[in-house]
Amino acid sequence: MTFAPVETVNPGAPPGLILIADHASNALPPGYGTLGLDPAEFERHIGYDIGTAGLTRALATRLNAVAVLSGFSRLLIDPNRGEDDPTLVMKISDGAIVPGNRGVDAVETERRLDLCYRPYQAAIAAQIDRDVHPAIVSIHSFTPQLNGRPPRPWHAGVLWGQDEASALKLLDLLRRDPDLCIGANEPYLGGNTGETLDRLAFPRGLPSLLIEVRNDLIEDEAGQAEWADRLAPLIRETLRPG
């Protein structure tokens, strides 16, 4: 399979909504091998956001929206970090030391930026520029347990930085299901400096949402379809004008 740093799904969709998945893939470009890791490490959450590629594609179909997905592993370089972020190229992730990142210098970082990071960011920016004033919905997943800490209780979380109104509306809609535990800016805080939404959505004043789904719930097609069916109408209602 030919390596591509970015995948655009449903490019002919009507304007108004762009879905993005920063950590959709665990692939590496030619020449990087496995970064010195056991290949099994790339099947873990440290390699990519498990289930987000399938969930994002399913949402693009249900919402008739364009979607932009990363085509490279976050272990190579993390597209949801600022270029000056110290965690842009991770040397250790959830207990796994990454040998291929140990000696990464400014020259190699710049190479990875040009090879993967910047093409992905440019593809999102190009879609925004083609639109009038789109809403951006960023899809992520999280591991049920991290770094030996207690299990995370949430089925999903809604994160925000600038567009609190949209986030709180979606949060309310999701919490109407008594069987769901939904986090507010959990399991992470939204709107961090240098993240994709901070760079591409916030400066333009675009409506934006970041949705995190626990990865064991979307690790297969059935789970992805279930969550796409759940989220699509709620996203549509949340972003409806007025």
C-alpha positions as CSV (number, residue, x, y, z in Angstrom):
1,M,0.0,0.0,0.0
2,T,1.3,3.4,-0.9
3,F,1.9,5.7,2.0
4,A,-0.1,8.9,2.1
5,P,0.0,11.4,5.0
6,V,-3.6,12.5,4.7
7,E,-6.9,11.0,3.5
8,T,-9.9,13.1,2.4
9,V,-13.2,11.4,2.6
10,N,-16.4,12.6,0.8
11,P,-14.6,15.6,-0.8
12,G,-17.7,16.6,-2.8
13,A,-19.9,17.0,0.3
14,P,-21.9,20.2,0.7
15,P,-20.3,23.0,2.8
16,G,-20.9,23.6,6.4
17,L,-19.2,20.8,8.3
18,I,-15.7,19.4,8.3
19,L,-14.8,16.3,10.3
20,I,-11.1,15.7,11.3
21,A,-9.3,12.8,12.9
22,D,-5.8,13.7,14.0
23,H,-4.8,10.2,15.1
24,A,-6.6,8.0,12.6
25,S,-3.7,5.9,11.4
26,N,-0.8,3.9,12.8
27,A,1.1,3.8,9.5
28,L,4.7,5.0,9.0
29,P,6.3,6.3,5.9
30,P,9.0,4.2,4.1
31,G,12.4,4.2,5.7
32,Y,11.2,4.4,9.3
33,G,10.6,0.7,9.9
34,T,8.9,0.3,13.2
35,L,10.9,3.1,15.0
36,G,12.7,0.2,16.8
37,L,9.5,-0.9,18.5
38,D,7.7,-4.2,18.5
39,P,5.1,-3.9,15.8
40,A,2.4,-4.8,18.4
41,E,3.0,-1.4,20.0
42,F,1.4,0.2,17.0
43,E,-1.8,-1.6,17.7
44,R,-2.1,0.1,21.1
45,H,-3.5,3.6,21.8
46,I,0.1,5.0,21.7
47,G,0.2,4.3,18.0
48,Y,-3.1,5.9,17.0
49,D,-6.6,6.6,18.2
50,I,-8.2,3.2,17.9
51,G,-11.5,3.2,16.1
52,T,-11.5,6.9,15.0
53,A,-10.9,6.2,11.3
54,G,-13.9,4.0,11.0
55,L,-16.0,6.2,13.2
56,T,-15.1,9.4,11.3
57,R,-15.8,7.8,7.9
58,A,-19.2,6.5,9.2
59,L,-20.0,10.0,10.5
60,A,-19.0,11.6,7.2
61,T,-21.5,9.3,5.5
62,R,-24.4,9.9,7.9
63,L,-23.8,13.7,8.0
64,N,-22.9,14.0,4.3
65,A,-19.8,15.8,5.3
66,V,-16.2,16.0,4.2
67,A,-13.6,14.4,6.5
68,V,-9.9,14.8,6.7
69,L,-7.9,11.9,8.4
70,S,-4.2,11.7,9.2
71,G,-2.4,8.9,7.5
72,F,0.6,8.5,9.9
73,S,1.2,7.3,13.4
74,R,1.4,9.8,16.3
75,L,4.6,8.0,17.3
76,L,6.3,9.5,14.2
77,I,5.0,13.0,14.9
78,D,1.8,14.2,16.6
79,P,-0.3,16.4,14.4
80,N,-2.4,17.5,17.4
81,R,0.6,19.4,18.9
82,G,2.2,22.7,18.1
83,E,5.4,22.6,16.1
84,D,7.3,23.8,19.2
85,D,5.6,21.4,21.6
86,P,8.1,19.2,23.5
87,T,5.7,16.2,23.0
88,L,5.6,16.7,19.2
89,V,7.9,13.7,18.9
90,M,7.4,11.3,21.8
91,K,10.4,9.5,23.2
92,I,8.4,7.5,25.7
93,S,4.6,6.9,25.6
94,D,2.6,5.0,28.2
95,G,5.7,3.0,29.3
96,A,7.0,2.3,25.8
97,I,10.4,3.8,25.0
98,V,10.6,4.7,21.3
99,P,14.2,3.9,20.1
100,G,13.7,5.6,16.7
101,N,12.8,8.9,18.4
102,R,15.7,8.9,20.9
103,G,18.1,10.9,18.7
104,V,15.6,13.0,16.8
105,D,17.1,16.5,16.2
106,A,15.8,19.7,14.7
107,V,16.7,18.5,11.2
108,E,14.9,15.2,11.5
109,T,11.9,16.9,13.2
110,E,11.7,19.3,10.2
111,R,11.8,16.4,7.8
112,R,8.9,14.7,9.6
113,L,7.0,18.0,9.7
114,D,7.3,18.4,5.9
115,L,6.6,14.7,5.2
116,C,3.5,14.2,7.3
117,Y,2.4,17.0,9.7
118,R,2.2,19.9,7.4
119,P,0.4,18.1,4.5
120,Y,-2.3,17.0,7.0
121,Q,-2.7,20.5,8.4
122,A,-2.7,22.0,4.9
123,A,-5.4,19.7,3.8
124,I,-7.7,20.8,6.7
125,A,-6.9,24.5,6.0
126,A,-7.7,24.0,2.3
127,Q,-11.1,22.5,3.1
128,I,-11.8,25.4,5.5
129,D,-10.8,27.9,2.8
130,R,-13.2,26.2,0.3
131,D,-16.1,26.6,2.7
132,V,-17.9,29.7,3.9
133,H,-17.9,29.3,7.7
134,P,-17.8,25.6,8.5
135,A,-18.1,23.9,11.8
136,I,-15.1,21.7,12.7
137,V,-15.7,18.4,14.6
138,S,-12.6,16.6,15.8
139,I,-12.9,12.9,16.6
140,H,-10.6,11.2,19.1
141,S,-10.6,8.1,21.2
142,F,-9.1,7.3,24.6
143,T,-7.8,4.2,26.4
144,P,-9.9,2.9,29.3
145,Q,-6.8,3.0,31.5
146,L,-3.6,5.0,31.3
147,N,-0.2,4.7,33.1
148,G,-1.6,2.3,35.7
149,R,-4.1,4.8,37.0
150,P,-7.7,3.8,38.0
151,P,-10.0,2.9,35.1
152,R,-11.7,5.8,33.4
153,P,-15.5,5.8,34.0
154,W,-16.5,7.7,30.9
155,H,-18.0,6.3,27.8
156,A,-17.2,9.5,25.9
157,G,-16.2,13.1,26.6
158,V,-16.8,16.4,25.1
159,L,-13.9,18.8,25.1
160,W,-13.8,22.5,24.3
161,G,-11.7,25.6,24.4
162,Q,-13.3,28.5,22.6
163,D,-16.7,27.3,21.6
164,E,-18.2,26.4,25.0
165,A,-21.8,26.9,23.8
166,S,-21.7,24.1,21.2
167,A,-19.8,21.8,23.6
168,L,-22.3,22.3,26.4
169,K,-25.2,21.7,24.1
170,L,-23.8,18.4,22.8
171,L,-22.9,17.5,26.4
172,D,-26.5,18.0,27.5
173,L,-27.9,15.9,24.6
174,L,-25.5,13.0,25.3
175,R,-26.3,13.1,29.0
176,R,-30.0,12.6,28.3
177,D,-29.1,8.9,27.9
178,P,-29.0,7.5,31.5
179,D,-26.9,4.6,30.4
180,L,-24.0,6.9,29.4
181,C,-21.3,8.5,31.5
182,I,-20.1,11.5,29.6
183,G,-17.2,13.6,30.7
184,A,-17.0,17.4,30.4
185,N,-13.4,18.3,29.4
186,E,-12.6,14.8,30.4
187,P,-10.5,12.7,30.1
188,Y,-8.4,15.7,28.9
189,L,-8.8,19.4,28.8
190,G,-9.8,20.9,25.5
191,G,-8.5,24.0,23.8
192,N,-4.8,23.6,24.5
193,T,-2.4,25.9,22.8
194,G,-1.0,24.5,19.6
195,E,-3.6,21.8,19.1
196,T,-5.3,21.5,15.7
197,L,-8.5,23.3,16.7
198,D,-6.5,26.0,18.4
199,R,-4.5,26.6,15.2
200,L,-7.2,26.2,12.5
201,A,-10.6,26.7,14.1
202,F,-10.2,29.2,17.0
203,P,-8.5,32.0,15.1
204,R,-11.2,31.9,12.5
205,G,-14.0,32.0,15.0
206,L,-15.4,28.7,13.7
207,P,-17.9,26.6,15.6
208,S,-16.0,23.6,16.9
209,L,-16.3,20.4,18.9
210,L,-13.9,17.8,20.1
211,I,-15.4,14.4,20.9
212,E,-13.5,11.6,22.7
213,V,-14.9,8.1,22.7
214,R,-13.5,5.3,24.8
215,N,-11.6,3.1,22.4
216,D,-12.9,-0.3,23.5
217,L,-16.4,0.9,22.4
218,I,-15.4,1.6,18.8
219,E,-12.6,-0.9,18.2
220,D,-14.8,-2.8,15.6
221,E,-17.2,-1.9,12.9
222,A,-20.3,-2.7,15.0
223,G,-19.2,-0.3,17.7
224,Q,-18.2,2.4,15.2
225,A,-21.7,2.1,13.5
226,E,-23.4,2.3,16.9
227,W,-21.6,5.4,17.9
228,A,-22.0,7.0,14.5
229,D,-25.7,6.4,14.8
230,R,-25.7,8.0,18.2
231,L,-23.5,11.0,17.5
232,A,-24.6,12.0,14.0
233,P,-28.1,13.3,14.9
234,L,-26.7,15.0,18.0
235,I,-23.9,16.7,16.1
236,R,-26.5,17.9,13.6
237,E,-28.8,19.2,16.3
238,T,-25.9,20.9,18.2
239,L,-24.6,22.7,15.1
240,R,-28.0,23.7,13.7
241,P,-28.2,27.5,13.3
242,G,-30.2,29.2,16.0
